[in-house]
Amino acid sequence: RGKGISIAKDLAEIDKILGEQIVRGELHTCILQKYIENPLLFNKRKFDIRCYGLLTSINGNVKGYFYKEGYLRTASKEFSLKSLSAKVVHLTNEAVQKKYETFGRFESGNK
């Protein structure tokens, strides 16, 4: 849904974001990960790949199943590092993308 996701450019900005959440009593659990500054792009836009699989193990017998159909989720604005706060550029979540006028401009439902 994109709720609570922040993109920071350095450690000082991360400290500021976490400090504000602590003051508001909103910090519970957080995940930090390195942002890819030079991602693979689709038509100059970020994307992620959604595909589904299932791995089972019954009595030590391991089986894997893979659903053949998957899809791409795309951002509806071209990638740039100029504005890290522009969620429409950096997050491919439909809940985020559908709030912008560019949603669905390139692909139906950004998929």
C-alpha positions in Angstrom: 0.0 0.0 0.0 3.0 2.3 0.3 1.9 3.4 3.8 4.9 4.2 6.0 7.4 3.8 3.2 10.1 6.5 3.2 13.1 6.9 0.9 16.1 8.6 2.4 19.3 9.7 0.8 21.7 9.3 3.8 22.0 8.2 7.4 21.1 11.7 8.7 17.8 11.6 6.9 17.1 8.1 8.2 17.8 9.4 11.8 15.4 12.3 11.2 12.6 10.1 9.9 13.0 7.5 12.8 13.3 10.3 15.4 10.0 11.9 14.1 8.2 8.5 14.3 9.5 7.9 17.9 8.3 11.4 19.0 4.8 10.6 17.5 4.8 7.2 19.1 4.5 5.5 15.7 7.7 3.5 15.5 7.1 -0.2 16.0 9.2 -2.1 13.6 11.2 -0.9 10.7 13.0 -2.4 7.8 16.0 -0.7 6.2 17.2 -1.7 2.8 19.6 -0.3 0.3 17.9 1.5 -2.6 19.1 0.6 -6.0 20.2 3.8 -7.6 20.5 2.4 -11.1 17.6 -0.1 -11.5 16.7 -2.1 -14.6 13.9 0.0 -16.2 11.0 -0.7 -18.5 10.4 2.2 -20.9 12.4 4.4 -18.5 10.1 3.5 -15.6 10.6 1.2 -12.5 8.8 -2.1 -12.4 8.6 -5.2 -10.4 7.7 -8.8 -11.5 4.9 -10.7 -9.8 5.0 -14.5 -10.2 3.7 -17.2 -7.9 5.1 -20.5 -6.8 4.4 -23.0 -4.1 7.0 -25.3 -2.4 5.7 -28.2 -0.3 7.4 -30.8 1.8 5.4 -33.9 2.9 7.3 -36.6 4.7 10.6 -35.3 3.3 9.2 -35.3 -0.3 9.7 -31.8 -1.7 7.6 -30.6 -4.6 7.6 -27.3 -6.3 4.8 -25.7 -8.3 5.0 -22.6 -10.4 2.1 -20.7 -11.9 3.0 -19.9 -15.5 1.3 -16.5 -15.8 2.8 -13.5 -14.0 2.8 -9.8 -14.6 4.8 -6.6 -14.3 3.8 -3.8 -12.1 5.0 -0.5 -13.5 5.5 3.0 -12.2 3.6 5.6 -14.2 6.4 8.3 -14.2 9.9 8.0 -15.6 12.6 7.1 -13.1 14.8 9.8 -11.6 16.7 10.3 -8.4 15.9 14.1 -8.3 12.9 13.7 -6.0 13.1 10.7 -3.6 9.7 11.7 -2.1 7.8 11.2 -5.4 6.2 7.8 -4.6 4.7 7.7 -8.1 8.3 7.4 -9.5 9.8 5.0 -6.9 6.9 2.6 -5.8 5.0 0.3 -8.2 2.2 -0.5 -5.7 -1.2 -0.1 -7.3 -2.5 1.6 -4.1 0.1 4.3 -4.6 0.0 4.5 -8.4 -3.8 4.8 -8.7 -3.7 8.2 -6.9 -2.0 9.9 -9.8 -3.3 11.2 -13.1 -0.7 9.1 -15.0 -2.1 5.8 -13.7 -2.9 3.5 -16.6 -1.5 5.9 -19.2 1.0 3.4 -20.5 -0.4 0.0 -19.5 -3.9 -0.8 -18.4 -3.8 -0.7 -14.6 0.0 -0.3 -14.8 0.3 -4.0 -15.4 
